[in-house]
Amino acid sequence: PKFREAIQNTFPWLLTCCQFNEKECEDANDAEADVAPSEGGGGGG
């Protein structure tokens, strides 16, 4: 589809990094969630 083609042209790393893989996306989200609180220094929640 044109949409996917546009994504590949605009964000080639998006398909390479995530590749619509839930596991990989989850890993990235986990890492981000781990870093977020560390950077803020504790926000509670």
Number of C-alpha atoms within 10 A of each C-alpha: 5 7 8 11 11 11 13 14 10 10 12 12 12 12 13 10 12 14 11 11 10 10 10 13 14 12 11 14 12 12 11 12 11 11 12 13 13 11 9 8 9 9 9 5 4
